[in-house]
Amino acid sequence: RHHLRAWRVGLVVGYEAGYRRGVGKAVYVDLASFWNKYTRLQSFSAPALSFSGGKTYITIQYENQISGSTTGFELTFQTQIQPWWHANSSYSYLNSNFTAHGPTSDISSTGSVRTYEKSSPKHMVSLQSKIDLPLGIQFDQDYRYVSALAAQKVRAYHTMDAHLQKTLGKGLSLELAGQNLFQPKHNEWGTGDPTQSPVGVYRAAY
């Protein structure tokens, strides 16, 4: 499911509900919704000044004064187009709403309301295709789209993986795979700090 990327959670209580139905003989539709309530997320205290040995020290302590909730849903379709061709597709949506309860709980780029609200993709799309070709060859394709992470300075991206597999015998196969084929590199995560490079994923094959 499509959940908040909250890495400093004090407490989370989540609820999910789902429904699945067949449409015709070869199509299944899944709808799942969720609501998660987060409390005691990491934040920071007000700066405290102290003096020692002619030096001034500024101390900012960790606190847990941010809370909020996320709501969303995921819609999935599974279909058998032909006996040798299966396809799946999904769309998920996430809405985040957080509040800082301390006077300076929203001052940091790593423990702020904006960080929690803008560090998870609001929209995600996935399309998967599995084809059984002649001569025992399987051809799989996987397309995905992920919307931007504004707090991490990561743009939206879309890319695709492809996989060919030939079974040669019991316990033995030959595979050819390509990953992230649409561009030489795309970023998937960042720190929110413009002086640090975001985490990128390169095009690859094996």
ChimeraX commands (.cxc) that place a marker at each C-alpha (Angstrom):
marker #1 position 0.00,0.00,0.00 radius 0.5
marker #1 position 0.92,3.64,-0.42 radius 0.5
marker #1 position 2.02,4.88,3.01 radius 0.5
marker #1 position 3.83,7.91,4.35 radius 0.5
marker #1 position 7.60,7.67,4.38 radius 0.5
marker #1 position 7.76,8.62,8.04 radius 0.5
marker #1 position 11.08,7.48,9.46 radius 0.5
marker #1 position 10.78,9.04,12.91 radius 0.5
marker #1 position 7.45,7.72,14.09 radius 0.5
marker #1 position 6.60,7.69,17.78 radius 0.5
marker #1 position 3.21,6.06,17.30 radius 0.5
marker #1 position 1.00,5.21,14.34 radius 0.5
marker #1 position -2.51,3.78,14.32 radius 0.5
marker #1 position -3.75,2.66,10.91 radius 0.5
marker #1 position -7.01,1.47,9.41 radius 0.5
marker #1 position -7.51,-0.21,6.04 radius 0.5
marker #1 position -10.54,-1.42,4.11 radius 0.5
marker #1 position -10.60,-3.22,0.78 radius 0.5
marker #1 position -12.96,-4.68,-1.79 radius 0.5
marker #1 position -12.28,-7.09,-4.64 radius 0.5
marker #1 position -14.57,-8.05,-7.48 radius 0.5
marker #1 position -14.40,-9.95,-10.72 radius 0.5
marker #1 position -15.62,-8.18,-13.85 radius 0.5
marker #1 position -16.40,-10.73,-16.52 radius 0.5
marker #1 position -14.28,-13.86,-16.67 radius 0.5
marker #1 position -10.81,-12.39,-16.90 radius 0.5
marker #1 position -10.72,-9.06,-15.04 radius 0.5
marker #1 position -10.41,-8.46,-11.28 radius 0.5
marker #1 position -10.67,-5.05,-9.64 radius 0.5
marker #1 position -9.24,-4.28,-6.19 radius 0.5
marker #1 position -9.96,-1.10,-4.25 radius 0.5
marker #1 position -8.19,-0.47,-0.94 radius 0.5
marker #1 position -8.38,2.66,1.21 radius 0.5
marker #1 position -6.48,3.61,4.35 radius 0.5
marker #1 position -6.28,6.17,7.14 radius 0.5
marker #1 position -3.19,6.46,9.36 radius 0.5
marker #1 position -2.84,8.69,12.41 radius 0.5
marker #1 position 0.69,9.65,13.49 radius 0.5
marker #1 position 1.70,11.17,16.84 radius 0.5
marker #1 position 5.00,12.16,18.46 radius 0.5
marker #1 position 6.92,12.61,15.22 radius 0.5
marker #1 position 10.42,14.03,15.47 radius 0.5
marker #1 position 10.76,17.80,15.74 radius 0.5
marker #1 position 13.16,20.21,17.43 radius 0.5
marker #1 position 13.12,22.45,20.49 radius 0.5
marker #1 position 13.66,26.19,20.64 radius 0.5
marker #1 position 17.35,27.22,20.49 radius 0.5
marker #1 position 18.86,27.62,23.98 radius 0.5
marker #1 position 21.86,29.90,24.55 radius 0.5
marker #1 position 24.63,29.11,27.01 radius 0.5
marker #1 position 28.01,30.69,27.70 radius 0.5
marker #1 position 31.22,28.99,28.77 radius 0.5
marker #1 position 34.88,30.00,28.52 radius 0.5
marker #1 position 34.08,33.10,26.52 radius 0.5
marker #1 position 32.16,31.07,23.93 radius 0.5
marker #1 position 28.47,31.10,23.08 radius 0.5
marker #1 position 26.73,27.77,22.51 radius 0.5
marker #1 position 23.39,27.28,20.78 radius 0.5
marker #1 position 21.66,24.02,21.70 radius 0.5
marker #1 position 18.67,22.61,19.80 radius 0.5
marker #1 position 17.29,19.37,21.19 radius 0.5
marker #1 position 15.21,16.66,19.58 radius 0.5
marker #1 position 11.54,16.65,20.50 radius 0.5
marker #1 position 8.40,14.85,19.29 radius 0.5
marker #1 position 5.84,17.59,18.76 radius 0.5
marker #1 position 4.50,16.94,15.28 radius 0.5
marker #1 position 1.40,14.86,14.59 radius 0.5
marker #1 position -1.01,14.34,11.73 radius 0.5
marker #1 position -2.63,11.85,9.43 radius 0.5
marker #1 position -2.48,10.38,5.95 radius 0.5
marker #1 position -5.39,9.16,3.86 radius 0.5
marker #1 position -5.47,7.55,0.47 radius 0.5
marker #1 position -6.47,4.66,-1.72 radius 0.5
marker #1 position -5.11,2.20,-4.25 radius 0.5
marker #1 position -7.00,0.92,-7.31 radius 0.5
marker #1 position -5.69,-2.22,-9.01 radius 0.5
marker #1 position -6.76,-4.07,-12.16 radius 0.5
marker #1 position -5.69,-7.62,-12.99 radius 0.5
marker #1 position -6.58,-9.13,-16.34 radius 0.5
marker #1 position -5.81,-12.07,-18.59 radius 0.5
marker #1 position -5.80,-10.65,-22.11 radius 0.5
marker #1 position -4.91,-14.00,-23.66 radius 0.5
marker #1 position -4.02,-17.35,-22.08 radius 0.5
marker #1 position -0.37,-16.40,-22.65 radius 0.5
marker #1 position -0.64,-12.70,-21.69 radius 0.5
marker #1 position -1.41,-11.29,-18.24 radius 0.5
marker #1 position -1.48,-7.59,-17.33 radius 0.5
marker #1 position -1.78,-5.68,-14.06 radius 0.5
marker #1 position -2.18,-1.97,-13.47 radius 0.5
marker #1 position -2.54,0.16,-10.35 radius 0.5
marker #1 position -2.96,3.76,-9.25 radius 0.5
marker #1 position -2.48,5.04,-5.71 radius 0.5
marker #1 position -3.18,8.41,-4.12 radius 0.5
marker #1 position -1.87,9.82,-0.82 radius 0.5
marker #1 position -2.93,12.93,1.08 radius 0.5
marker #1 position -0.94,14.11,4.12 radius 0.5
marker #1 position -1.91,16.65,6.80 radius 0.5
marker #1 position 0.44,17.45,9.70 radius 0.5
marker #1 position 0.66,20.03,12.47 radius 0.5
marker #1 position 3.51,21.26,14.70 radius 0.5
marker #1 position 2.50,21.63,18.35 radius 0.5
marker #1 position 5.61,23.41,19.65 radius 0.5
marker #1 position 6.58,27.02,18.91 radius 0.5
marker #1 position 9.70,25.96,16.97 radius 0.5
marker #1 position 8.75,22.42,15.95 radius 0.5
marker #1 position 8.69,23.48,12.30 radius 0.5
marker #1 position 12.11,25.11,11.94 radius 0.5
marker #1 position 14.18,22.25,10.50 radius 0.5
marker #1 position 14.34,20.79,7.01 radius 0.5
marker #1 position 14.57,17.28,8.52 radius 0.5
marker #1 position 11.93,17.46,11.26 radius 0.5
marker #1 position 9.19,19.78,10.02 radius 0.5
marker #1 position 5.61,19.69,8.84 radius 0.5
marker #1 position 6.74,20.23,5.25 radius 0.5
marker #1 position 9.16,17.30,5.51 radius 0.5
marker #1 position 6.41,14.90,6.54 radius 0.5
marker #1 position 3.87,16.21,4.06 radius 0.5
marker #1 position 6.18,16.51,1.04 radius 0.5
marker #1 position 8.46,13.47,1.36 radius 0.5
marker #1 position 6.03,10.88,0.03 radius 0.5
marker #1 position 4.67,10.75,-3.54 radius 0.5
marker #1 position 1.07,11.88,-3.87 radius 0.5
marker #1 position 0.52,9.82,-7.03 radius 0.5
marker #1 position 1.97,6.50,-8.18 radius 0.5
marker #1 position 1.10,4.51,-11.31 radius 0.5
marker #1 position 2.24,1.00,-12.21 radius 0.5
marker #1 position 1.67,-1.09,-15.36 radius 0.5
marker #1 position 2.91,-4.68,-15.55 radius 0.5
marker #1 position 2.77,-7.09,-18.48 radius 0.5
marker #1 position 3.78,-10.77,-18.50 radius 0.5
marker #1 position 3.93,-12.57,-21.84 radius 0.5
marker #1 position 4.69,-16.26,-22.43 radius 0.5
marker #1 position 6.42,-16.46,-25.81 radius 0.5
marker #1 position 7.10,-19.59,-27.87 radius 0.5
marker #1 position 10.10,-21.81,-27.06 radius 0.5
marker #1 position 9.56,-21.38,-23.33 radius 0.5
marker #1 position 10.56,-17.70,-23.26 radius 0.5
marker #1 position 8.93,-15.32,-20.78 radius 0.5
marker #1 position 8.90,-11.55,-21.46 radius 0.5
marker #1 position 7.98,-9.21,-18.59 radius 0.5
marker #1 position 7.67,-5.42,-18.64 radius 0.5
marker #1 position 7.13,-3.07,-15.70 radius 0.5
marker #1 position 6.33,0.65,-16.14 radius 0.5
marker #1 position 6.03,3.00,-13.16 radius 0.5
marker #1 position 5.41,6.68,-12.51 radius 0.5
marker #1 position 6.13,8.42,-9.20 radius 0.5
marker #1 position 5.18,12.04,-8.53 radius 0.5
marker #1 position 7.55,14.62,-7.08 radius 0.5
marker #1 position 8.90,14.77,-3.51 radius 0.5
marker #1 position 9.03,18.52,-2.98 radius 0.5
marker #1 position 10.70,18.42,0.46 radius 0.5
marker #1 position 13.44,16.18,-0.93 radius 0.5
marker #1 position 13.91,18.26,-4.11 radius 0.5
marker #1 position 13.17,15.17,-6.21 radius 0.5
marker #1 position 11.25,15.61,-9.45 radius 0.5
marker #1 position 8.56,13.28,-10.71 radius 0.5
marker #1 position 9.87,10.47,-12.86 radius 0.5
marker #1 position 8.68,7.57,-14.98 radius 0.5
marker #1 position 10.72,4.60,-16.06 radius 0.5
marker #1 position 10.51,0.98,-17.12 radius 0.5
marker #1 position 12.13,-2.41,-16.50 radius 0.5
marker #1 position 12.16,-5.31,-18.97 radius 0.5
marker #1 position 13.03,-8.96,-18.41 radius 0.5
marker #1 position 13.53,-11.93,-20.75 radius 0.5
marker #1 position 13.91,-15.45,-19.41 radius 0.5
marker #1 position 14.54,-18.73,-21.20 radius 0.5
marker #1 position 14.26,-21.94,-19.21 radius 0.5
marker #1 position 17.04,-24.29,-20.26 radius 0.5
marker #1 position 16.23,-27.19,-18.00 radius 0.5
marker #1 position 15.33,-28.13,-14.47 radius 0.5
marker #1 position 16.79,-25.50,-12.16 radius 0.5
marker #1 position 18.58,-23.69,-15.00 radius 0.5
marker #1 position 17.59,-20.57,-16.96 radius 0.5
marker #1 position 19.13,-17.76,-18.99 radius 0.5
marker #1 position 17.96,-14.21,-18.23 radius 0.5
marker #1 position 18.41,-10.76,-19.74 radius 0.5
marker #1 position 17.17,-7.78,-17.74 radius 0.5
marker #1 position 17.19,-4.01,-18.21 radius 0.5
marker #1 position 16.33,-1.63,-15.38 radius 0.5
marker #1 position 15.35,2.05,-15.40 radius 0.5
marker #1 position 15.44,2.14,-19.19 radius 0.5
marker #1 position 13.87,5.53,-19.93 radius 0.5
marker #1 position 16.79,7.69,-18.79 radius 0.5
marker #1 position 20.47,7.28,-17.85 radius 0.5
marker #1 position 19.71,8.28,-14.25 radius 0.5
marker #1 position 16.83,9.54,-12.13 radius 0.5
marker #1 position 16.64,10.67,-8.50 radius 0.5
marker #1 position 14.39,8.89,-6.03 radius 0.5
marker #1 position 15.30,10.42,-2.66 radius 0.5
marker #1 position 17.05,13.43,-1.19 radius 0.5
marker #1 position 17.90,15.12,2.07 radius 0.5
marker #1 position 16.12,18.43,1.54 radius 0.5
marker #1 position 19.53,20.07,1.89 radius 0.5
marker #1 position 20.60,21.80,-1.37 radius 0.5
marker #1 position 24.27,21.25,-0.43 radius 0.5
marker #1 position 23.84,17.45,-0.51 radius 0.5
marker #1 position 23.24,15.34,-3.60 radius 0.5
marker #1 position 19.99,13.39,-3.87 radius 0.5
marker #1 position 20.02,9.61,-4.12 radius 0.5
marker #1 position 20.00,8.60,-7.78 radius 0.5
marker #1 position 19.38,5.32,-9.59 radius 0.5
marker #1 position 21.22,4.55,-12.84 radius 0.5
marker #1 position 20.11,2.62,-15.89 radius 0.5
marker #1 position 21.41,-0.95,-15.61 radius 0.5
marker #1 position 21.42,-4.29,-17.37 radius 0.5
marker #1 position 22.46,-7.80,-16.44 radius 0.5
marker link #1:1,2 radius 0.2
marker link #1:2,3 radius 0.2
marker link #1:3,4 radius 0.2
marker link #1:4,5 radius 0.2
marker link #1:5,6 radius 0.2
marker link #1:6,7 radius 0.2
marker link #1:7,8 radius 0.2
marker link #1:8,9 radius 0.2
marker link #1:9,10 radius 0.2
marker link #1:10,11 radius 0.2
marker link #1:11,12 radius 0.2
marker link #1:12,13 radius 0.2
marker link #1:13,14 radius 0.2
marker link #1:14,15 radius 0.2
marker link #1:15,16 radius 0.2
marker link #1:16,17 radius 0.2
marker link #1:17,18 radius 0.2
marker link #1:18,19 radius 0.2
marker link #1:19,20 radius 0.2
marker link #1:20,21 radius 0.2
marker link #1:21,22 radius 0.2
marker link #1:22,23 radius 0.2
marker link #1:23,24 radius 0.2
marker link #1:24,25 radius 0.2
marker link #1:25,26 radius 0.2
marker link #1:26,27 radius 0.2
marker link #1:27,28 radius 0.2
marker link #1:28,29 radius 0.2
marker link #1:29,30 radius 0.2
marker link #1:30,31 radius 0.2
marker link #1:31,32 radius 0.2
marker link #1:32,33 radius 0.2
marker link #1:33,34 radius 0.2
marker link #1:34,35 radius 0.2
marker link #1:35,36 radius 0.2
marker link #1:36,37 radius 0.2
marker link #1:37,38 radius 0.2
marker link #1:38,39 radius 0.2
marker link #1:39,40 radius 0.2
marker link #1:40,41 radius 0.2
marker link #1:41,42 radius 0.2
marker link #1:42,43 radius 0.2
marker link #1:43,44 radius 0.2
marker link #1:44,45 radius 0.2
marker link #1:45,46 radius 0.2
marker link #1:46,47 radius 0.2
marker link #1:47,48 radius 0.2
marker link #1:48,49 radius 0.2
marker link #1:49,50 radius 0.2
marker link #1:50,51 radius 0.2
marker link #1:51,52 radius 0.2
marker link #1:52,53 radius 0.2
marker link #1:53,54 radius 0.2
marker link #1:54,55 radius 0.2
marker link #1:55,56 radius 0.2
marker link #1:56,57 radius 0.2
marker link #1:57,58 radius 0.2
marker link #1:58,59 radius 0.2
marker link #1:59,60 radius 0.2
marker link #1:60,61 radius 0.2
marker link #1:61,62 radius 0.2
marker link #1:62,63 radius 0.2
marker link #1:63,64 radius 0.2
marker link #1:64,65 radius 0.2
marker link #1:65,66 radius 0.2
marker link #1:66,67 radius 0.2
marker link #1:67,68 radius 0.2
marker link #1:68,69 radius 0.2
marker link #1:69,70 radius 0.2
marker link #1:70,71 radius 0.2
marker link #1:71,72 radius 0.2
marker link #1:72,73 radius 0.2
marker link #1:73,74 radius 0.2
marker link #1:74,75 radius 0.2
marker link #1:75,76 radius 0.2
marker link #1:76,77 radius 0.2
marker link #1:77,78 radius 0.2
marker link #1:78,79 radius 0.2
marker link #1:79,80 radius 0.2
marker link #1:80,81 radius 0.2
marker link #1:81,82 radius 0.2
marker link #1:82,83 radius 0.2
marker link #1:83,84 radius 0.2
marker link #1:84,85 radius 0.2
marker link #1:85,86 radius 0.2
marker link #1:86,87 radius 0.2
marker link #1:87,88 radius 0.2
marker link #1:88,89 radius 0.2
marker link #1:89,90 radius 0.2
marker link #1:90,91 radius 0.2
marker link #1:91,92 radius 0.2
marker link #1:92,93 radius 0.2
marker link #1:93,94 radius 0.2
marker link #1:94,95 radius 0.2
marker link #1:95,96 radius 0.2
marker link #1:96,97 radius 0.2
marker link #1:97,98 radius 0.2
marker link #1:98,99 radius 0.2
marker link #1:99,100 radius 0.2
marker link #1:100,101 radius 0.2
marker link #1:101,102 radius 0.2
marker link #1:102,103 radius 0.2
marker link #1:103,104 radius 0.2
marker link #1:104,105 radius 0.2
marker link #1:105,106 radius 0.2
marker link #1:106,107 radius 0.2
marker link #1:107,108 radius 0.2
marker link #1:108,109 radius 0.2
marker link #1:109,110 radius 0.2
marker link #1:110,111 radius 0.2
marker link #1:111,112 radius 0.2
marker link #1:112,113 radius 0.2
marker link #1:113,114 radius 0.2
marker link #1:114,115 radius 0.2
marker link #1:115,116 radius 0.2
marker link #1:116,117 radius 0.2
marker link #1:117,118 radius 0.2
marker link #1:118,119 radius 0.2
marker link #1:119,120 radius 0.2
marker link #1:120,121 radius 0.2
marker link #1:121,122 radius 0.2
marker link #1:122,123 radius 0.2
marker link #1:123,124 radius 0.2
marker link #1:124,125 radius 0.2
marker link #1:125,126 radius 0.2
marker link #1:126,127 radius 0.2
marker link #1:127,128 radius 0.2
marker link #1:128,129 radius 0.2
marker link #1:129,130 radius 0.2
marker link #1:130,131 radius 0.2
marker link #1:131,132 radius 0.2
marker link #1:132,133 radius 0.2
marker link #1:133,134 radius 0.2
marker link #1:134,135 radius 0.2
marker link #1:135,136 radius 0.2
marker link #1:136,137 radius 0.2
marker link #1:137,138 radius 0.2
marker link #1:138,139 radius 0.2
marker link #1:139,140 radius 0.2
marker link #1:140,141 radius 0.2
marker link #1:141,142 radius 0.2
marker link #1:142,143 radius 0.2
marker link #1:143,144 radius 0.2
marker link #1:144,145 radius 0.2
marker link #1:145,146 radius 0.2
marker link #1:146,147 radius 0.2
marker link #1:147,148 radius 0.2
marker link #1:148,149 radius 0.2
marker link #1:149,150 radius 0.2
marker link #1:150,151 radius 0.2
marker link #1:151,152 radius 0.2
marker link #1:152,153 radius 0.2
marker link #1:153,154 radius 0.2
marker link #1:154,155 radius 0.2
marker link #1:155,156 radius 0.2
marker link #1:156,157 radius 0.2
marker link #1:157,158 radius 0.2
marker link #1:158,159 radius 0.2
marker link #1:159,160 radius 0.2
marker link #1:160,161 radius 0.2
marker link #1:161,162 radius 0.2
marker link #1:162,163 radius 0.2
marker link #1:163,164 radius 0.2
marker link #1:164,165 radius 0.2
marker link #1:165,166 radius 0.2
marker link #1:166,167 radius 0.2
marker link #1:167,168 radius 0.2
marker link #1:168,169 radius 0.2
marker link #1:169,170 radius 0.2
marker link #1:170,171 radius 0.2
marker link #1:171,172 radius 0.2
marker link #1:172,173 radius 0.2
marker link #1:173,174 radius 0.2
marker link #1:174,175 radius 0.2
marker link #1:175,176 radius 0.2
marker link #1:176,177 radius 0.2
marker link #1:177,178 radius 0.2
marker link #1:178,179 radius 0.2
marker link #1:179,180 radius 0.2
marker link #1:180,181 radius 0.2
marker link #1:181,182 radius 0.2
marker link #1:182,183 radius 0.2
marker link #1:183,184 radius 0.2
marker link #1:184,185 radius 0.2
marker link #1:185,186 radius 0.2
marker link #1:186,187 radius 0.2
marker link #1:187,188 radius 0.2
marker link #1:188,189 radius 0.2
marker link #1:189,190 radius 0.2
marker link #1:190,191 radius 0.2
marker link #1:191,192 radius 0.2
marker link #1:192,193 radius 0.2
marker link #1:193,194 radius 0.2
marker link #1:194,195 radius 0.2
marker link #1:195,196 radius 0.2
marker link #1:196,197 radius 0.2
marker link #1:197,198 radius 0.2
marker link #1:198,199 radius 0.2
marker link #1:199,200 radius 0.2
marker link #1:200,201 radius 0.2
marker link #1:201,202 radius 0.2
marker link #1:202,203 radius 0.2
marker link #1:203,204 radius 0.2
marker link #1:204,205 radius 0.2
marker link #1:205,206 radius 0.2
view
